[in-house]
Amino acid sequence: VWGGLLGGLAAICGHNWSLFLGFRGGKGVATAFGVLLAISPLVALILMVIWIVAVAVTRISSVGSLLAAGLAPVVAWLVGLGWPQILFALAAGTMVIWRHKANIKRLLAGTELRIGDRV
């Protein structure tokens, strides 16, 4: 169990801080979702619904990502996953939130772009 979960965390880290991109990369949302899909399709589905509803209501993608990331360990616990999977969800969610620092600053300042806004 731990080997697969650590491999999943390594995949998220590799996406977020790619060796080939000078230790820069994405925010890990899709990669974390893919790993969660392999660990627990039910948790992944619930978090996807949370993301969709949050984005539909706010029209801000980062709000959906932050909400799903923050709720990942809670949802994992509620569906009855074991502690290794709950800790994975906590670690993955923390990484996603950490990578969204700039988005959080823009959200607090009221300057985060909404879907459909022009740059």
N, CA, C and O atoms as a MOPAC input file, in Angstrom:
PM7 MOZYME 1SCF
protein

 N      0.83100 1    -1.19700 1     0.00000 1
 C      0.00000 1     0.00000 1     0.00000 1
 C      0.87300 1     1.25700 1     0.00000 1
 O      0.68700 1     2.14900 1    -0.82700 1
 N      1.82800 1     1.31900 1     0.93600 1
 C      2.64700 1     2.53100 1     1.07000 1
 C      3.46800 1     2.79600 1    -0.18200 1
 O      3.65200 1     3.95100 1    -0.56800 1
 N      3.96600 1     1.74000 1    -0.82300 1
 C      4.77400 1     1.92600 1    -2.02400 1
 C      4.00200 1     2.61000 1    -3.13200 1
 O      4.51300 1     3.52100 1    -3.78300 1
 N      2.77800 1     2.17500 1    -3.34800 1
 C      1.93900 1     2.79900 1    -4.37400 1
 C      1.59400 1     4.23900 1    -4.04500 1
 O      1.59600 1     5.10600 1    -4.91900 1
 N      1.29900 1     4.48800 1    -2.77500 1
 C      0.95800 1     5.84800 1    -2.35800 1
 C      2.15900 1     6.77900 1    -2.46800 1
 O      2.02200 1     7.92600 1    -2.89200 1
 N      3.33800 1     6.28400 1    -2.08300 1
 C      4.54800 1     7.10200 1    -2.22800 1
 C      4.87500 1     7.33400 1    -3.69600 1
 O      5.35300 1     8.40600 1    -4.06600 1
 N      4.62100 1     6.33600 1    -4.53000 1
 C      4.79300 1     6.50600 1    -5.97000 1
 C      3.85400 1     7.57600 1    -6.51700 1
 O      4.23500 1     8.37700 1    -7.37000 1
 N      2.62800 1     7.57700 1    -6.01600 1
 C      1.67000 1     8.60900 1    -6.41700 1
 C      2.12100 1     9.99500 1    -6.00400 1
 O      2.00800 1    10.94400 1    -6.78000 1
 N      2.63200 1    10.12000 1    -4.78700 1
 C      3.15800 1    11.41500 1    -4.33800 1
 C      4.36000 1    11.84100 1    -5.17700 1
 O      4.53100 1    13.02100 1    -5.48100 1
 N      5.18900 1    10.86600 1    -5.54700 1
 C      6.34300 1    11.17900 1    -6.39900 1
 C      5.88000 1    11.68300 1    -7.76700 1
 O      6.48800 1    12.59300 1    -8.32900 1
 N      4.82400 1    11.10500 1    -8.29400 1
 C      4.28800 1    11.56300 1    -9.58400 1
 C      3.79100 1    13.00300 1    -9.47600 1
 O      4.02700 1    13.81200 1   -10.37400 1
 N      3.10800 1    13.32000 1    -8.38700 1
 C      2.61900 1    14.68700 1    -8.18700 1
 C      3.79300 1    15.64300 1    -8.05000 1
 O      3.79200 1    16.71600 1    -8.65300 1
 N      4.78600 1    15.26700 1    -7.26800 1
 C      5.99100 1    16.10300 1    -7.11300 1
 C      6.69500 1    16.28500 1    -8.45100 1
 O      7.14100 1    17.38600 1    -8.77400 1
 N      6.79600 1    15.22300 1    -9.22400 1
 C      7.43800 1    15.30600 1   -10.52900 1
 C      6.70300 1    16.22400 1   -11.47900 1
 O      7.32000 1    16.86800 1   -12.32800 1
 N      5.39800 1    16.28800 1   -11.34400 1
 C      4.61000 1    17.21300 1   -12.16400 1
 C      4.77900 1    18.64700 1   -11.67300 1
 O      4.92400 1    19.57300 1   -12.47100 1
 N      4.75800 1    18.82000 1   -10.37100 1
 C      4.83500 1    20.16900 1    -9.79700 1
 C      6.21400 1    20.79200 1    -9.92400 1
 O      6.34400 1    21.98900 1   -10.18200 1
 N      7.23600 1    19.97700 1    -9.74300 1
 C      8.62400 1    20.47900 1    -9.74100 1
 C      9.46300 1    19.63700 1   -10.69000 1
 O     10.35100 1    18.90200 1   -10.25600 1
 N      9.18400 1    19.74400 1   -11.98000 1
 C      9.82100 1    18.90200 1   -12.98200 1
 C     11.31600 1    19.18300 1   -13.11600 1
 O     11.73800 1    20.33300 1   -13.23700 1
 N     12.09100 1    18.13500 1   -13.09100 1
 C     13.52500 1    18.21100 1   -13.31700 1
 C     13.80700 1    18.80200 1   -14.69500 1
 O     14.78100 1    19.53300 1   -14.87500 1
 N     12.95500 1    18.48400 1   -15.66500 1
 C     13.15400 1    18.90300 1   -17.04700 1
 C     12.71100 1    20.34400 1   -17.30300 1
 O     13.00100 1    20.90200 1   -18.36200 1
 N     12.02300 1    20.93700 1   -16.35800 1
 C     11.55700 1    22.32700 1   -16.50900 1
 C     12.18700 1    23.22400 1   -15.45700 1
 O     11.59700 1    24.23300 1   -15.06900 1
 N     13.37000 1    22.86900 1   -14.99300 1
 C     14.05600 1    23.68800 1   -13.99800 1
 C     13.32500 1    23.72100 1   -12.66700 1
 O     13.28400 1    24.75200 1   -11.99700 1
 N     12.74300 1    22.57900 1   -12.28500 1
 C     12.00300 1    22.44400 1   -11.02900 1
 C     10.78700 1    23.36900 1   -10.96500 1
 O     10.38800 1    23.82600 1    -9.89400 1
 N     10.21700 1    23.62800 1   -12.12400 1
 C      8.94100 1    24.34000 1   -12.20700 1
 C      7.94700 1    23.38900 1   -12.85200 1
 O      8.33100 1    22.37500 1   -13.43400 1
 N      6.69700 1    23.71600 1   -12.74800 1
 C      5.69500 1    22.84600 1   -13.36100 1
 C      4.29200 1    23.31700 1   -13.03600 1
 O      4.04900 1    24.50300 1   -12.81200 1
 N      3.37700 1    22.36800 1   -13.01600 1
 C      1.98000 1    22.69300 1   -12.81000 1
 C      1.61200 1    22.77300 1   -11.33900 1
 O      2.46200 1    22.94300 1   -10.46500 1
 N      0.32800 1    22.64600 1   -11.10100 1
 C     -0.18000 1    22.76200 1    -9.73400 1
 C     -0.59100 1    21.41500 1    -9.16200 1
 O     -0.98700 1    21.32900 1    -8.00000 1
 N     -0.50300 1    20.37200 1    -9.96100 1
 C     -0.71800 1    19.02400 1    -9.46100 1
 C     -2.15600 1    18.57800 1    -9.35300 1
 O     -2.41600 1    17.48100 1    -8.85800 1
 N     -3.10100 1    19.38600 1    -9.79800 1
 C     -4.51500 1    19.03800 1    -9.62600 1
 C     -4.87100 1    17.79900 1   -10.44600 1
 O     -5.43400 1    16.84500 1    -9.90900 1
 N     -4.55500 1    17.80200 1   -11.71700 1
 C     -4.91400 1    16.67000 1   -12.57400 1
 C     -4.14900 1    15.41300 1   -12.17300 1
 O     -4.70900 1    14.31700 1   -12.17200 1
 N     -2.87400 1    15.56800 1   -11.83500 1
 C     -2.06900 1    14.41100 1   -11.43000 1
 C     -2.60300 1    13.82000 1   -10.12500 1
 O     -2.73200 1    12.60300 1    -9.99900 1
 N     -2.91000 1    14.67400 1    -9.16300 1
 C     -3.47000 1    14.19800 1    -7.89400 1
 C     -4.81800 1    13.51300 1    -8.13500 1
 O     -5.11800 1    12.49000 1    -7.51900 1
 N     -5.62000 1    14.07800 1    -9.02400 1
 C     -6.90500 1    13.46600 1    -9.35600 1
 C     -6.69700 1    12.07800 1    -9.95800 1
 O     -7.40700 1    11.13400 1    -9.60900 1
 N     -5.72900 1    11.95500 1   -10.85800 1
 C     -5.45200 1    10.66200 1   -11.47800 1
 C     -5.01100 1     9.61900 1   -10.47000 1
 O     -5.43800 1     8.46700 1   -10.54200 1
 N     -4.16300 1    10.00800 1    -9.53400 1
 C     -3.71500 1     9.07700 1    -8.50300 1
 C     -4.89600 1     8.70200 1    -7.60400 1
 O     -5.06600 1     7.53300 1    -7.25900 1
 N     -5.70800 1     9.68800 1    -7.22500 1
 C     -6.88900 1     9.39000 1    -6.40000 1
 C     -7.86800 1     8.48000 1    -7.13600 1
 O     -8.52100 1     7.63300 1    -6.52600 1
 N     -7.96400 1     8.66200 1    -8.44800 1
 C     -8.84200 1     7.80700 1    -9.25100 1
 C     -8.39400 1     6.34700 1    -9.15900 1
 O     -9.22100 1     5.43700 1    -9.10500 1
 N     -7.07700 1     6.13600 1    -9.14000 1
 C     -6.55000 1     4.77500 1    -9.00900 1
 C     -6.74300 1     4.22800 1    -7.59100 1
 O     -7.01800 1     3.04200 1    -7.40800 1
 N     -6.59900 1     5.10100 1    -6.59400 1
 C     -6.72200 1     4.67700 1    -5.19000 1
 C     -8.17600 1     4.40300 1    -4.82800 1
 O     -8.50400 1     3.36500 1    -4.25200 1
 N     -9.04200 1     5.35200 1    -5.17700 1
 C    -10.45800 1     5.23100 1    -4.83000 1
 C    -11.30000 1     6.00100 1    -5.84500 1
 O    -11.43600 1     7.21900 1    -5.73700 1
 N    -11.86000 1     5.30900 1    -6.81800 1
 C    -12.71800 1     5.99000 1    -7.79700 1
 C    -13.86200 1     6.77300 1    -7.13300 1
 O    -14.26300 1     7.82400 1    -7.63200 1
 N    -14.38400 1     6.26600 1    -6.01600 1
 C    -15.47700 1     6.95500 1    -5.33300 1
 C    -15.02000 1     8.31400 1    -4.79100 1
 O    -15.71500 1     9.31500 1    -4.96600 1
 N    -13.86300 1     8.35400 1    -4.13800 1
 C    -13.34100 1     9.62100 1    -3.62400 1
 C    -13.08400 1    10.58300 1    -4.78500 1
 O    -13.43000 1    11.76100 1    -4.70400 1
 N    -12.48000 1    10.08300 1    -5.86100 1
 C    -12.20500 1    10.93300 1    -7.02500 1
 C    -13.49900 1    11.49300 1    -7.60400 1
 O    -13.55400 1    12.66900 1    -7.96300 1
 N    -14.53400 1    10.67400 1    -7.69800 1
 C    -15.82000 1    11.12900 1    -8.23500 1
 C    -16.44700 1    12.19600 1    -7.33900 1
 O    -16.93400 1    13.21000 1    -7.83800 1
 N    -16.43900 1    11.98200 1    -6.04900 1
 C    -17.00600 1    12.96500 1    -5.11300 1
 C    -16.25700 1    14.29000 1    -5.21300 1
 O    -16.87600 1    15.35400 1    -5.24500 1
 N    -14.92700 1    14.22800 1    -5.26300 1
 C    -14.13400 1    15.46400 1    -5.36600 1
 C    -14.34500 1    16.14700 1    -6.70900 1
 O    -14.32200 1    17.37600 1    -6.78600 1
 N    -14.55400 1    15.36500 1    -7.77500 1
 C    -14.83800 1    15.95900 1    -9.08000 1
 C    -16.17500 1    16.70000 1    -9.05200 1
 O    -16.29600 1    17.78400 1    -9.62200 1
 N    -17.16900 1    16.12300 1    -8.39400 1
 C    -18.46700 1    16.79400 1    -8.26900 1
 C    -18.31300 1    18.08900 1    -7.45700 1
 O    -18.89500 1    19.11400 1    -7.80900 1
 N    -17.53300 1    18.04000 1    -6.37600 1
 C    -17.27900 1    19.24200 1    -5.57800 1
 C    -16.62000 1    20.31100 1    -6.43800 1
 O    -17.01000 1    21.47800 1    -6.38700 1
 N    -15.61500 1    19.91800 1    -7.23500 1
 C    -14.92400 1    20.86200 1    -8.12300 1
 C    -15.91200 1    21.47500 1    -9.12200 1
 O    -15.92500 1    22.69100 1    -9.31500 1
 N    -16.73400 1    20.64100 1    -9.75300 1
 C    -17.68800 1    21.11300 1   -10.76500 1
 C    -18.67900 1    22.10000 1   -10.14900 1
 O    -18.94000 1    23.15500 1   -10.72700 1
 N    -19.22700 1    21.77000 1    -8.99000 1
 C    -20.20200 1    22.65500 1    -8.34600 1
 C    -19.55100 1    23.98300 1    -7.96100 1
 O    -20.12600 1    25.04600 1    -8.19500 1
 N    -18.36800 1    23.92600 1    -7.37900 1
 C    -17.67400 1    25.15600 1    -6.97100 1
 C    -17.36800 1    26.03900 1    -8.17200 1
 O    -17.53700 1    27.25600 1    -8.10500 1
 N    -16.91900 1    25.44100 1    -9.26700 1
 C    -16.60500 1    26.21800 1   -10.46600 1
 C    -17.89200 1    26.75100 1   -11.10400 1
 O    -17.91400 1    27.88000 1   -11.59400 1
 N    -18.94800 1    25.96100 1   -11.10000 1
 C    -20.22100 1    26.41600 1   -11.65800 1
 C    -20.76900 1    27.60900 1   -10.88600 1
 O    -21.33500 1    28.52900 1   -11.47700 1
 N    -20.60100 1    27.59400 1    -9.57300 1
 C    -21.12300 1    28.67200 1    -8.73200 1
 C    -20.25800 1    29.92800 1    -8.82400 1
 O    -20.78000 1    31.03800 1    -8.92900 1
 N    -18.93100 1    29.75000 1    -8.78400 1
 C    -18.03300 1    30.91200 1    -8.71400 1
 C    -17.44800 1    31.32600 1   -10.05900 1
 O    -17.00900 1    32.46400 1   -10.22600 1
 N    -17.44200 1    30.39800 1   -11.01900 1
 C    -16.76600 1    30.59000 1   -12.31000 1
 C    -15.26200 1    30.80800 1   -12.12800 1
 O    -14.62400 1    31.45100 1   -12.96200 1
 N    -14.68800 1    30.26900 1   -11.03000 1
 C    -13.25600 1    30.39300 1   -10.75500 1
 C    -12.69600 1    28.99000 1   -10.55500 1
 O    -13.02600 1    28.31100 1    -9.58300 1
 N    -11.84300 1    28.56200 1   -11.49100 1
 C    -11.29500 1    27.20400 1   -11.43800 1
 C    -10.49500 1    26.95100 1   -10.17100 1
 O    -10.58400 1    25.86900 1    -9.59000 1
 N     -9.72000 1    27.92500 1    -9.73800 1
 C     -8.88100 1    27.71300 1    -8.55700 1
 C     -9.71500 1    27.49200 1    -7.29800 1
 O     -9.27000 1    26.79200 1    -6.38800 1
 N    -10.89400 1    28.06300 1    -7.22600 1
 C    -11.76400 1    27.83300 1    -6.06700 1
 C    -12.15600 1    26.35800 1    -6.01100 1
 O    -12.13100 1    25.74400 1    -4.94400 1
 N    -12.51700 1    25.79600 1    -7.15600 1
 C    -12.85100 1    24.38100 1    -7.20100 1
 C    -11.67800 1    23.50300 1    -6.81800 1
 O    -11.83200 1    22.53600 1    -6.07300 1
 N    -10.50300 1    23.84300 1    -7.33200 1
 C     -9.30300 1    23.05800 1    -7.02600 1
 C     -8.94900 1    23.13400 1    -5.54900 1
 O     -8.63800 1    22.11600 1    -4.93100 1
 N     -8.99400 1    24.33200 1    -4.98300 1
 C     -8.66300 1    24.50700 1    -3.56700 1
 C     -9.67700 1    23.80800 1    -2.67000 1
 O     -9.30200 1    23.18400 1    -1.67700 1
 N    -10.93900 1    23.90800 1    -3.00700 1
 C    -11.97600 1    23.26400 1    -2.20000 1
 C    -11.83500 1    21.74600 1    -2.25400 1
 O    -11.89600 1    21.08100 1    -1.22000 1
 N    -11.65000 1    21.19900 1    -3.44400 1
 C    -11.48900 1    19.74600 1    -3.58200 1
 C    -10.22800 1    19.26400 1    -2.86300 1
 O    -10.24900 1    18.23000 1    -2.19400 1
 N     -9.13300 1    20.01300 1    -3.00000 1
 C     -7.87900 1    19.62600 1    -2.34000 1
 C     -8.02900 1    19.64700 1    -0.82200 1
 O     -7.55200 1    18.74800 1    -0.12900 1
 N     -8.68900 1    20.67000 1    -0.31700 1
 C     -8.87900 1    20.77200 1     1.12500 1
 C     -9.80200 1    19.71100 1     1.68000 1
 O     -9.63800 1    19.27400 1     2.81900 1
 N    -10.76700 1    19.29600 1     0.88900 1
 C    -11.72800 1    18.29700 1     1.35100 1
 C    -11.29300 1    16.86300 1     1.06600 1
 O    -11.94100 1    15.92300 1     1.52700 1
 N    -10.21300 1    16.67900 1     0.32000 1
 C     -9.77600 1    15.33000 1    -0.05800 1
 C     -9.59500 1    14.40000 1     1.14600 1
 O    -10.13200 1    13.29200 1     1.12700 1
 N     -8.86200 1    14.79900 1     2.19100 1
 C     -8.72400 1    13.86900 1     3.31500 1
 C    -10.03700 1    13.63400 1     4.06300 1
 O    -10.26500 1    12.54600 1     4.59300 1
 N    -10.89200 1    14.64200 1     4.10700 1
 C    -12.19100 1    14.49600 1     4.77800 1
 C    -13.05400 1    13.48800 1     4.02100 1
 O    -13.66300 1    12.60500 1     4.62500 1
 N    -13.10200 1    13.62300 1     2.70800 1
 C    -13.88800 1    12.69700 1     1.88600 1
 C    -13.30500 1    11.28500 1     1.99100 1
 O    -14.05200 1    10.31100 1     2.09500 1
 N    -11.97200 1    11.17400 1     1.96300 1
 C    -11.33900 1     9.85600 1     2.10400 1
 C    -11.73200 1     9.20900 1     3.42900 1
 O    -11.99600 1     8.00800 1     3.48400 1
 N    -11.77000 1     9.99900 1     4.48300 1
 C    -12.16600 1     9.48400 1     5.79800 1
 C    -13.64800 1     9.10000 1     5.81300 1
 O    -14.01600 1     8.04700 1     6.33500 1
 N    -14.49900 1     9.96400 1     5.23400 1
 C    -15.94000 1     9.71200 1     5.24800 1
 C    -16.33000 1     8.45000 1     4.48200 1
 O    -17.28400 1     7.76900 1     4.85800 1
 N    -15.59900 1     8.13200 1     3.40800 1
 C    -15.94600 1     6.92300 1     2.64800 1
 C    -15.30200 1     5.67100 1     3.24500 1
 O    -15.51800 1     4.56100 1     2.75700 1
 N    -14.50700 1     5.85700 1     4.30800 1
 C    -13.96700 1     4.70900 1     5.02100 1
 C    -12.62400 1     4.19200 1     4.53300 1
 O    -12.29100 1     3.03000 1     4.76500 1
 N    -11.85200 1     5.03100 1     3.86300 1
 C    -10.51800 1     4.59200 1     3.46500 1
 C     -9.62700 1     4.46300 1     4.68900 1
 O     -9.92300 1     5.02300 1     5.74500 1
 N     -8.54300 1     3.72700 1     4.54400 1
 C     -7.60500 1     3.52900 1     5.64700 1
 C     -6.71700 1     4.74400 1     5.85100 1
 O     -6.68600 1     5.66700 1     5.03700 1
 N     -5.98800 1     4.71200 1     6.97300 1
 C     -5.11600 1     5.84200 1     7.29600 1
 C     -4.05100 1     6.11400 1     6.24400 1
 O     -3.74500 1     7.28200 1     6.00300 1
 N     -3.46500 1     5.09800 1     5.59900 1
 C     -2.47900 1     5.42100 1     4.56400 1
 C     -3.07800 1     6.26600 1     3.43000 1
 O     -2.44800 1     7.20800 1     2.94900 1
 N     -4.29600 1     5.91900 1     3.01300 1
 C     -4.94800 1     6.66500 1     1.93400 1
 C     -5.37900 1     8.06200 1     2.40300 1
 O     -5.30300 1     9.02500 1     1.64100 1
 N     -5.82500 1     8.16500 1     3.64400 1
 C     -6.21100 1     9.46800 1     4.18900 1
 C     -4.98500 1    10.37400 1     4.28300 1
 O     -5.05900 1    11.55800 1     3.95500 1
 N     -3.86000 1     9.81900 1     4.73200 1
 C     -2.62700 1    10.60800 1     4.80200 1
 C     -2.14700 1    11.00300 1     3.41500 1
 O     -1.63200 1    12.10500 1     3.22700 1
 N     -2.31200 1    10.11200 1     2.44000 1
 C     -1.98400 1    10.47200 1     1.05800 1
 C     -2.84000 1    11.65200 1     0.60800 1
 O     -2.32500 1    12.61200 1     0.03500 1
 N     -4.14700 1    11.57900 1     0.86600 1
 C     -5.05000 1    12.66000 1     0.46500 1
 C     -4.66300 1    13.97500 1     1.13400 1
 O     -4.74000 1    15.03800 1     0.51700 1
 N     -4.25000 1    13.89900 1     2.39200 1
 C     -3.80500 1    15.09500 1     3.10300 1
 C     -2.53600 1    15.66300 1     2.46500 1
 O     -2.44500 1    16.86900 1     2.23300 1
 N     -1.56800 1    14.80700 1     2.18500 1
 C     -0.31000 1    15.26500 1     1.58100 1
 C     -0.54100 1    15.82100 1     0.17200 1
 O     -0.02000 1    16.88200 1    -0.17200 1
 N     -1.31400 1    15.11100 1    -0.63200 1
 C     -1.57700 1    15.57000 1    -2.00000 1
 C     -2.36100 1    16.87800 1    -1.97900 1
 O     -2.04900 1    17.80600 1    -2.72600 1
 N     -3.37500 1    16.95000 1    -1.12400 1
 C     -4.15900 1    18.18000 1    -1.02000 1
 C     -3.31900 1    19.35600 1    -0.55800 1
 O     -3.48700 1    20.47700 1    -1.03800 1
 N     -2.41600 1    19.09900 1     0.37500 1
 C     -1.52400 1    20.16200 1     0.86600 1
 C     -0.62700 1    20.66900 1    -0.26300 1
 O     -0.41700 1    21.87400 1    -0.40000 1
 N     -0.10100 1    19.74800 1    -1.06900 1
 C      0.74300 1    20.17600 1    -2.19500 1
 C     -0.04000 1    21.01100 1    -3.19500 1
 O      0.45700 1    22.02500 1    -3.68500 1
 N     -1.25500 1    20.59300 1    -3.49900 1
 C     -2.08800 1    21.35300 1    -4.44100 1
 C     -2.35400 1    22.75300 1    -3.88900 1
 O     -2.23200 1    23.73800 1    -4.61600 1
 N     -2.71000 1    22.84300 1    -2.63400 1
 C     -2.97700 1    24.15100 1    -2.02700 1
 C     -1.71200 1    25.00800 1    -2.03000 1
 O     -1.76800 1    26.19500 1    -2.35000 1
 N     -0.58200 1    24.41600 1    -1.67800 1
 C      0.69500 1    25.14600 1    -1.67300 1
 C      1.00300 1    25.73400 1    -3.04200 1
 O      1.46500 1    26.87000 1    -3.14600 1
 N      0.74600 1    24.95500 1    -4.09600 1
 C      1.02600 1    25.42500 1    -5.45600 1
 C      0.04800 1    26.52200 1    -5.89000 1
 O      0.29400 1    27.20600 1    -6.88300 1
 N     -1.03000 1    26.69400 1    -5.17600 1
 C     -2.02000 1    27.72300 1    -5.49900 1
 C     -1.81300 1    29.01700 1    -4.69500 1
 O     -2.73100 1    29.83100 1    -4.59600 1
 N     -0.62700 1    29.21100 1    -4.12600 1
 C     -0.38400 1    30.40600 1    -3.29300 1
 C     -0.71200 1    31.69500 1    -4.04100 1
 O     -1.36800 1    32.57600 1    -3.48600 1
 N     -0.27500 1    31.81700 1    -5.26800 1
 C     -0.54400 1    33.04000 1    -6.03700 1
 C     -2.03700 1    33.19600 1    -6.28200 1
 O     -2.56400 1    34.30800 1    -6.22600 1
 N     -2.72200 1    32.09100 1    -6.55300 1
 C     -4.17300 1    32.15900 1    -6.75800 1
 C     -4.87900 1    32.60900 1    -5.48400 1
 O     -5.82800 1    33.39000 1    -5.53800 1
 N     -4.41600 1    32.11700 1    -4.34400 1
 C     -5.02700 1    32.50300 1    -3.07100 1
 C     -4.85500 1    33.99900 1    -2.84200 1
 O     -5.78600 1    34.66900 1    -2.39600 1
 N     -3.68000 1    34.52100 1    -3.14100 1
 C     -3.45000 1    35.96900 1    -3.00600 1
 C     -4.39800 1    36.74900 1    -3.90400 1
 O     -4.97200 1    37.75200 1    -3.48000 1
 N     -4.56600 1    36.29300 1    -5.14500 1
 C     -5.48600 1    36.98200 1    -6.06800 1
 C     -6.93300 1    36.85100 1    -5.60300 1
 O     -7.71000 1    37.79700 1    -5.72700 1
 N     -7.30100 1    35.68300 1    -5.06700 1
 C     -8.66000 1    35.50900 1    -4.54800 1
 C     -8.92600 1    36.48700 1    -3.40700 1
 O     -9.97800 1    37.12500 1    -3.35500 1
 N     -7.96700 1    36.59800 1    -2.49800 1
 C     -8.12600 1    37.51400 1    -1.36000 1
 C     -8.16900 1    38.97000 1    -1.81900 1
 O     -8.84500 1    39.79800 1    -1.20900 1
 N     -7.44800 1    39.27600 1    -2.89300 1
 C     -7.43600 1    40.64200 1    -3.41900 1
 C     -8.61700 1    40.91000 1    -4.35200 1
 O     -8.85100 1    42.05200 1    -4.75000 1
 N     -9.35800 1    39.86000 1    -4.69800 1
 C    -10.49300 1    40.02100 1    -5.60200 1
 C    -10.09900 1    40.18300 1    -7.06000 1
 O    -10.87000 1    40.71400 1    -7.85900 1
 N     -8.90000 1    39.72600 1    -7.41100 1
 C     -8.41500 1    39.91000 1    -8.78700 1
 C     -8.26400 1    38.58900 1    -9.55000 1
 O     -7.78300 1    38.59800 1   -10.68300 1
 N     -8.65400 1    37.48200 1    -8.97300 1
 C     -8.56300 1    36.19900 1    -9.67200 1
 C     -9.54300 1    36.19400 1   -10.83700 1
 O    -10.71100 1    36.54600 1   -10.67100 1
 N     -9.07300 1    35.79700 1   -12.01200 1
 C     -9.91600 1    35.79000 1   -13.19200 1
 C    -10.98400 1    34.69900 1   -13.10600 1
 O    -10.75200 1    33.61000 1   -12.58200 1
 N    -12.14100 1    35.02600 1   -13.62800 1
 C    -13.23900 1    34.06200 1   -13.71700 1
 C    -13.22200 1    33.44500 1   -15.10300 1
 O    -12.71100 1    34.04500 1   -16.04900 1
 N    -13.77600 1    32.25500 1   -15.22500 1
 C    -13.89100 1    31.61600 1   -16.52300 1
 C    -14.73500 1    32.51300 1   -17.41900 1
 O    -15.84000 1    32.90900 1   -17.04700 1
 N    -14.22200 1    32.82700 1   -18.58300 1
 C    -14.92700 1    33.67900 1   -19.52800 1
 C    -14.44500 1    35.11300 1   -19.50800 1
 O    -14.75300 1    35.86600 1   -20.43200 1
 N    -13.69100 1    35.52700 1   -18.47800 1
 C    -13.12100 1    36.87200 1   -18.44000 1
 C    -12.01400 1    36.97700 1   -19.47900 1
 O    -11.30600 1    36.00900 1   -19.75700 1
 N    -11.88200 1    38.14300 1   -20.03200 1
 C    -10.79100 1    38.38400 1   -20.98200 1
 C     -9.58300 1    38.89800 1   -20.22800 1
 O     -9.70300 1    39.62300 1   -19.24100 1
 N     -8.42400 1    38.50900 1   -20.71100 1
 C     -7.17700 1    38.93700 1   -20.07600 1
 C     -6.80800 1    40.33500 1   -20.53800 1
 O     -5.78600 1    40.87500 1   -20.11500 1

